[in-house]
Amino acid sequence: MTVAPIEDDLLAPQDWSFPVPIAYGPGRLAEMGERCAAMGLKNPLIVTDRGSRDLPFIGQLQEVLAGAGLGSAVFSDVSPNPRDDEIGAGRAMFREGGHDAVIAIGGGSAMDGGKSVCLTAANEIDLWDFDFDKTPPDMRGQPAFPTLICIPTTAGTGAETESTGMVTHVGRGMKLCVWHPELKPSLALLDPALTVGLPRNLTAWTGADALTHAIEAYSVPGFNPLCDGLALQALTLIGRWLPVAVEEPENLEARGGMLAGSCLAGIAFLKGLGMVHAISHMVGAEYDTQHGLTNAVVLPQVVRFNLPVLGDKPARMAEAMGLGALSGEEFAKHIEGILDGLGIPRSLKEIGVPDDCAARIAGKAIQDVAATTNPRQATEAEIQALIEAALTQARPG
């Protein structure tokens, strides 16, 4: 029996129904007008980040919507690490414009911002009542959440199939997760053509984010074969296609492989994440660093910290990446080699993080929900040591 190479399918349109409706394939942004009309929408609010506001896909999306007789407006006052005060401005624009849906398009910050606007747009509930650490607000008697559509234009965050969003609480100087179980995207549209123009550095940084998601999700303890299977398949795709996407930015198959791998890794981390994200969230909240890049710098330290409790998981991850059953040490070295090949800096200091922040960041990171699912529980002192190593040392090993 001959099995067709997986890349043979990467240019073909695909419709998937798990865990939400997903439309995959190059050029499928052109379907957004008819899809929105079929949902009964008339005037969606497009939410993106400041850096994406003037990119071609925003104008293309508005043209496609107008072609189907739909109105639209664009809210783009979203930072690389979205802030709670920005979400209030988005809610006001949604209401003043009489919008009936949110289309979150862009990288992770755009989707975090769009989902947060959607959580608050139709009700008077404070954004922080949707904090992941709290009991979700009772929505009985409340207006329904507006329709939410997510369109990623980077292959990294994997945020397009869930309601969770990361927002900086300006008053606390912390990045926190907001969500509600009743808010689910009505559609995630994965169009690899939208990622073709992504610069080399952003392709590498967002791709490293997807790699981190897959490794951390698979490393989380507990029996969850659905998430584990998705994490391993994500590693297969990312391991194959990330270097190609960086070196051959016009390669649509590579872009498609990365977009699918990112999506799978994003679903996999419903199981949880780990200490890389716990640290990265708080670094990003204080210093507005790019999330995927921050993850990539911290990843080697945390992988090695976790090795003593991972059992055969490094070998299984290595096999998924086509490397054979590597030892934990060999797997860690391979991940470091990938990051070096992507041009990832070796220390947080190189990306603008001051070397006197470790104790403060550790005190915040230990409160992050991702710290609770790290496979090796860490004390605040151990987290501080990880941050100090990431600030000042070359990669271990």
HELIX and SHEET records of a PDB file:
HELIX    1   1 ILE A    6  ASP A    9  5                                   4    
HELIX    2   2 ARG A   28  GLU A   31  5                                   4    
HELIX    3   3 MET A   32  ALA A   38  1                                   7    
HELIX    4   4 ARG A   50  SER A   52  5                                   3    
HELIX    5   5 PRO A   56  GLY A   67  1                                  12    
HELIX    6   6 ASP A   84  GLU A   96  1                                  13    
HELIX    7   7 GLY A  108  THR A  120  1                                  13    
HELIX    8   8 LEU A  127  PHE A  130  5                                   4    
HELIX    9   9 ALA A  159  THR A  161  5                                   3    
HELIX   10  10 PRO A  192  THR A  195  5                                   4    
HELIX   11  11 ARG A  200  SER A  219  1                                  20    
HELIX   12  12 PRO A  225  GLU A  247  1                                  23    
HELIX   13  13 LEU A  252  ALA A  268  1                                  17    
HELIX   14  14 PHE A  269  LYS A  271  5                                   3    
HELIX   15  15 MET A  275  TYR A  287  1                                  13    
HELIX   16  16 HIS A  291  ASN A  306  1                                  16    
HELIX   17  17 LEU A  307  VAL A  309  5                                   3    
HELIX   18  18 LYS A  313  ALA A  320  1                                   8    
HELIX   19  19 GLY A  328  GLY A  341  1                                  14    
HELIX   20  20 LEU A  348  ILE A  351  5                                   4    
HELIX   21  21 ALA A  358  ALA A  365  1                                   8    
HELIX   22  22 VAL A  369  THR A  373  5                                   5    
HELIX   23  23 GLU A  380  THR A  392  1                                  13    
SHEET    1   A 7 GLN A  14  TRP A  16  0                                        
SHEET    2   A 7 ILE A  22  TYR A  24 -1                                        
SHEET    3   A 7 LEU A 187  LEU A 190  1                                        
SHEET    4   A 7 THR A 147  PRO A 152  1                                        
SHEET    5   A 7 ALA A 101  GLY A 106  1                                        
SHEET    6   A 7 PRO A  44  VAL A  47  1                                        
SHEET    7   A 7 ALA A  73  PHE A  75  1                                        
SHEET    1   B 2 GLY A 165  HIS A 169  0                                        
SHEET    2   B 2 MET A 174  VAL A 178 -1                                        
END                                                                             
